[in-house]
Amino acid sequence: MSYPDPATIANLNSLTTSERAILAAFLIESLESEIDDDAEDAWESEIARRMAELRTGRTKTVPKGIALELMLAEKDEPETS
């Protein structure tokens, strides 16, 4: 496997966060050999549902640090069956 030359890396590092996110999504998608149309449709519906909940105020965002703390605390709780 060969690596991109340093100039290419420097150019990529100069991209904005959103440009790098778009590039990352494109690269990940390019690695997928088979696209599951049902999964794609399901994710699009889920994203639309979540965005609607945010717009209507039914749900609220939390800072990522707090979200991480909540997830870690939940992970450490014993499972109840």
Phi, psi and omega per residue, in radians:
M1 nan 2.293 3.093
S2 -1.793 2.672 -3.119
Y3 -1.811 2.656 3.089
P4 -1.074 2.657 3.128
D5 -1.192 2.777 -3.095
P6 -0.987 -0.582 3.134
A7 -1.133 -0.679 3.107
T8 -1.126 -0.776 3.113
I9 -1.054 -0.760 3.136
A10 -1.085 -0.716 3.114
N11 -1.114 -0.735 3.136
L12 -1.140 -0.673 3.125
N13 -1.175 -0.356 -3.139
S14 -1.465 -0.117 3.115
L15 -1.194 2.683 3.067
T16 -1.247 2.921 3.117
T17 -1.018 -0.781 -3.114
S18 -1.195 -0.620 3.083
E19 -1.144 -0.704 3.098
R20 -1.158 -0.634 3.110
A21 -1.123 -0.745 3.107
I22 -1.103 -0.773 3.118
L23 -1.085 -0.760 3.130
A24 -1.070 -0.767 3.119
A25 -1.085 -0.737 3.112
F26 -1.075 -0.789 -3.115
L27 -1.135 -0.736 3.117
I28 -1.093 -0.782 3.138
E29 -1.093 -0.615 -3.124
S30 -1.192 -0.335 3.123
L31 -1.463 -0.326 -3.122
E32 -1.362 2.133 -3.090
S33 -1.475 -0.446 -3.115
E34 -2.297 2.222 -3.134
I35 -1.718 2.216 3.107
D36 -1.611 1.772 -3.091
D37 -1.048 -0.626 3.125
D38 -1.127 -0.726 3.128
A39 -1.156 -0.713 3.119
E40 -1.062 -0.799 3.120
D41 -1.106 -0.715 -3.137
A42 -1.109 -0.740 3.124
W43 -1.157 -0.698 3.110
E44 -1.075 -0.717 3.100
S45 -1.141 -0.736 -3.134
E46 -1.120 -0.748 3.122
I47 -1.091 -0.786 3.121
A48 -1.059 -0.737 3.138
R49 -1.101 -0.790 -3.118
R50 -1.166 -0.684 3.104
M51 -1.124 -0.687 3.106
A52 -1.110 -0.702 3.114
E53 -1.113 -0.660 3.093
L54 -1.180 -0.777 -3.108
R55 -1.102 -0.671 -3.093
T56 -1.462 -0.139 -3.128
G57 1.450 0.104 3.137
R58 -1.146 -0.501 3.082
T59 -2.348 2.767 -3.106
K60 -2.264 2.715 3.083
T61 -1.497 2.790 3.029
V62 -2.286 2.661 3.089
P63 -1.034 2.563 -3.044
K64 -1.054 -0.563 3.119
G65 -1.099 -0.730 3.115
I66 -1.196 -0.727 3.120
A67 -1.050 -0.748 3.132
L68 -1.106 -0.758 3.104
E69 -1.036 -0.765 -3.141
L70 -1.111 -0.742 3.138
M71 -1.149 -0.732 3.131
L72 -1.151 -0.688 3.116
A73 -1.125 -0.708 3.129
E74 -1.155 -0.655 3.138
K75 -1.108 -0.631 -3.097
D76 -1.404 -0.209 3.134
E77 -1.292 2.456 3.094
P78 -1.149 2.524 3.114
E79 -1.246 2.480 3.055
T80 -1.942 2.333 -3.100
S81 -1.907 nan nan
